[in-house]
Amino acid sequence: MPAGLKTKEADDAEQVPAQKLSIYHVTRLEKCKLDKSGPTGYRYVIEGGYAPITGFRAGSKDDVSSHATALAKEMNERRGLKGTKHIVIGKPKKAQVAKK
C-alpha cells in the first residue's frame, strides 16, 4: 500500500483513544433565573464523572451552550490518558510520631 494512504481500520484505531477520553458531556440546558429579581440565564448540567456538575450562566442560549461544551472538553483534556488522580480534601495526613 502506498505511503500516506490509510485503511478504515487504521482510521478507526486513531479515533478510539479520543472516544475513551470524552466521558464528560453536556446533558441539559434550560432557561431559568437565580431568583425572582436576578438575571435570566441558562442552567447547564455536565455528566460523566461521579456526580453531575450543575452551573448557571447569563447570556444567550448559544453562548451558554458553547461555554458548557468548552468546559466539558477542558475536563476531558485534563483527565488524561491514565484517568484522574484521586485527591482527598479535608482529611489531615497522619502525623509521624518520632520515637525516642
C-alpha positions as CSV (number, residue, x, y, z in Angstrom):
1,M,0.0,0.0,0.0
2,P,1.4,3.5,-0.9
3,A,2.6,5.7,1.9
4,G,0.1,8.3,3.1
5,L,-3.0,6.1,2.4
6,K,-4.9,4.9,5.4
7,T,-7.2,1.9,5.7
8,K,-10.5,2.1,7.5
9,E,-9.1,0.0,10.4
10,A,-6.2,2.4,10.9
11,D,-8.5,5.4,10.8
12,D,-10.8,3.7,13.4
13,A,-7.9,2.9,15.7
14,E,-6.9,6.5,15.8
15,Q,-10.4,7.6,16.9
16,V,-10.7,5.1,19.8
17,P,-8.4,6.9,22.3
18,A,-10.3,10.2,21.8
19,Q,-13.6,8.5,22.4
20,K,-12.3,7.0,25.6
21,L,-11.3,10.4,26.9
22,S,-14.7,12.1,26.1
23,I,-16.6,11.0,29.1
24,Y,-17.9,14.4,30.2
25,H,-20.7,15.9,28.1
26,V,-23.5,18.5,28.4
27,T,-26.8,16.7,29.1
28,R,-29.2,19.6,29.9
29,L,-29.5,23.2,29.1
30,E,-32.6,25.0,30.4
31,K,-33.7,28.6,30.8
32,C,-34.0,29.9,34.4
33,K,-33.5,32.7,36.9
34,L,-31.3,32.5,40.0
35,D,-34.0,34.3,42.0
36,K,-37.1,36.5,41.2
37,S,-35.1,39.7,40.8
38,G,-32.0,38.1,39.4
39,P,-30.7,37.9,35.8
40,T,-32.2,35.4,33.4
41,G,-29.8,32.8,32.1
42,Y,-29.4,29.1,31.5
43,R,-28.6,26.3,33.8
44,Y,-26.4,23.5,32.3
45,V,-25.6,20.0,33.6
46,I,-22.4,18.2,32.7
47,E,-22.4,14.5,33.4
48,G,-19.8,11.7,33.1
49,G,-18.0,11.7,36.4
50,Y,-19.0,10.6,39.9
51,A,-21.7,13.3,40.2
52,P,-23.3,15.7,37.7
53,I,-21.9,19.2,37.6
54,T,-24.5,22.0,37.5
55,G,-23.7,25.6,36.5
56,F,-25.5,28.8,35.7
57,R,-24.5,31.5,33.2
58,A,-26.3,34.6,32.0
59,G,-26.4,35.1,28.3
60,S,-27.9,33.7,25.1
61,K,-28.6,30.0,24.7
62,D,-25.8,29.7,22.1
63,D,-23.3,31.5,24.4
64,V,-24.1,29.3,27.4
65,S,-24.1,26.1,25.3
66,S,-20.6,26.9,23.8
67,H,-19.4,27.7,27.4
68,A,-20.6,24.4,28.8
69,T,-19.3,22.4,25.8
70,A,-15.9,24.1,26.2
71,L,-15.9,23.3,29.9
72,A,-16.7,19.6,29.3
73,K,-14.0,19.5,26.6
74,E,-11.5,21.0,29.0
75,M,-12.4,18.5,31.7
76,N,-11.9,15.7,29.2
77,E,-8.5,17.0,28.3
78,R,-7.5,17.4,32.0
79,R,-8.5,13.8,32.6
80,G,-5.5,12.5,30.6
81,L,-4.9,9.0,29.2
82,K,-4.5,7.2,32.5
83,G,-7.5,8.7,34.3
84,T,-7.7,11.2,37.1
85,K,-5.7,11.2,40.3
86,H,-7.8,11.0,43.4
87,I,-7.4,13.9,45.7
88,V,-8.9,13.8,49.2
89,I,-9.7,17.2,50.5
90,G,-10.2,17.9,54.2
91,K,-8.5,14.8,55.7
92,P,-5.3,15.6,57.5
93,K,-2.3,13.4,57.0
94,K,-1.4,11.2,59.9
95,A,1.5,12.7,61.8
96,Q,4.6,10.6,62.2
97,V,5.4,10.5,65.9
98,A,9.2,10.3,66.5
99,K,10.2,7.6,69.0
100,K,12.9,8.4,71.4
